[in-house]
Amino acid sequence: MNPINSKLPNVGTTIFTKMSAMANEHGAINLSQGFPGFEADKNLTALVTKYLNEGKNQYAPMPGLLELRVTLCNYLQKTYGSEINPNSEITVTAGATQAIYNTISAIIRPGDEVILFSPAYDCYAPAIEVHGGIPVFVPLDHPDYSINWEAVKKQMNSKTKLILINSPHNPTGSLVTKKDLEQLQEIVSGTEVLILSDEVYEHITFDGANHESVLAYPELKKRSMVVYSFGKSLHVTGWKLGFCVAPEWWMDEFRKMHQYTVFSCNSPMQYAINDYILNHKPFGDTSEFYERKRDLFLASIKESRFKVIPCKGTYFQLLDYSEISDMNDVEFAEKLTKEHGIASIPVSVFYPDLEDNKVLRFCFAKEDDLLIKAGKILCTI
Ligand SMILES: Cc1ncc(COP(=O)(O)O)c(C=O)c1O
């Protein structure tokens, strides 16, 4: 018996699970899923042990540990010049995924339209659809994956409730520029359109570029929910902790959802993260750390036939294989995993219509020797 009429009939096992399983089965180097292949800082894990042993093991306050919220607001003020009220405008969440889901659950009603960009990270569209909303995809311009604002304008109408942006961008590694955010500002000004800005890779930008946050743009900030992830910023994706920031009227509604989804998040880790940010200042060199890994990976594939699509941020490198094969990207990614021992993600899976530009995504948040080994394999293809 199965009396359920699925709310998400088209959602199956994600490609990330599939490719990781295939990588395991074939003993392949796994550059598919986006998680660091190295340990978190021992100072951070030691702090978790400390707070566990000190008995910080009961519920944290619903919006998150106040000390941590204050620390984060000070950080945001210093970094983006943005004044955030720690009591009413920030909430600690079970990762960015929960923040995104509950942001959408708080505001999207059946028939509301959400403009988002393809290729898109995979948790956005299902969250919209499950609430009866309509995802309206605007394709990023291939191959530089920039935003076509004229195309965005054409999609806007009285049903547009939300525009969802993501920078640094997964899967493409592109960044929004100051000019992009000024265009966005112009497009939404005089409307009631809201913005959800996924900035989980805020600390990973390359070649001297700074992360442009909507928080630094007052006209955007006043209508934006911005989400962040400690998984990305502290190399601890398995902790599933993050936070989000919005004006009080929006955060009030968000918290109504948050409190009946998770109520509050893991308490000892919030103490540990607060202590760690205050005493170890972890965010300063993350870009440099990953830029070196990106460059190592690029140097190791220099002699390959793959074409590099510039990566300006995140820990994902796109490679175009159109000069190597005309197989579709899913088949080619499977072949690489099974026959050559290297797993990646085909970028078509991030498009609603599975647009195939013959591009694969490789995660370079891995140990150096693994990146060099992967590069050597790619040079043989
Ligand atoms: C663009 C983007 N947003 C959100 C998330 C989810 O973050 P978290 O693990 O904190 O839920 C990810 C994770 O890969 C991501 O790449």
Ligand as a Chemical Component Dictionary entry (heavy atoms), coordinates in Angstrom:
data_LIG
# 
_chem_comp.id                   LIG 
_chem_comp.type                 NON-POLYMER 
_chem_comp.pdbx_formal_charge   0 
_chem_comp.three_letter_code    LIG 
# 
loop_
_chem_comp_atom.comp_id 
_chem_comp_atom.atom_id 
_chem_comp_atom.alt_atom_id 
_chem_comp_atom.type_symbol 
_chem_comp_atom.charge 
_chem_comp_atom.model_Cartn_x 
_chem_comp_atom.model_Cartn_y 
_chem_comp_atom.model_Cartn_z 
_chem_comp_atom.pdbx_ordinal 
LIG C1 C1 C 0 25.249 27.085 -2.833 1  
LIG C2 C2 C 0 24.963 26.269 -1.636 2  
LIG N1 N1 N 0 23.973 26.643 -0.805 3  
LIG C3 C3 C 0 23.670 25.942 0.290  4  
LIG C4 C4 C 0 24.364 24.796 0.628  5  
LIG C5 C5 C 0 23.973 24.027 1.847  6  
LIG O1 O1 O 0 24.738 24.369 2.953  7  
LIG P1 P1 P 0 24.601 23.559 4.317  8  
LIG O2 O2 O 0 25.436 22.348 4.223  9  
LIG O3 O3 O 0 25.061 24.534 5.359  10 
LIG O4 O4 O 0 23.150 23.231 4.483  11 
LIG C6 C6 C 0 25.390 24.361 -0.208 12 
LIG C7 C7 C 0 26.104 23.125 0.098  13 
LIG O5 O5 O 0 26.804 22.560 -0.710 14 
LIG C8 C8 C 0 25.695 25.113 -1.366 15 
LIG O6 O6 O 0 26.675 24.731 -2.200 16 
# 
loop_
_chem_comp_bond.comp_id 
_chem_comp_bond.atom_id_1 
_chem_comp_bond.atom_id_2 
_chem_comp_bond.value_order 
_chem_comp_bond.pdbx_ordinal 
LIG C1 C2 SING 1  
LIG C2 N1 SING 2  
LIG C2 C8 DOUB 3  
LIG N1 C3 DOUB 4  
LIG C3 C4 SING 5  
LIG C4 C5 SING 6  
LIG C4 C6 DOUB 7  
LIG C5 O1 SING 8  
LIG O1 P1 SING 9  
LIG P1 O2 DOUB 10 
LIG P1 O3 SING 11 
LIG P1 O4 SING 12 
LIG C6 C7 SING 13 
LIG C6 C8 SING 14 
LIG C7 O5 DOUB 15 
LIG C8 O6 SING 16 
# 
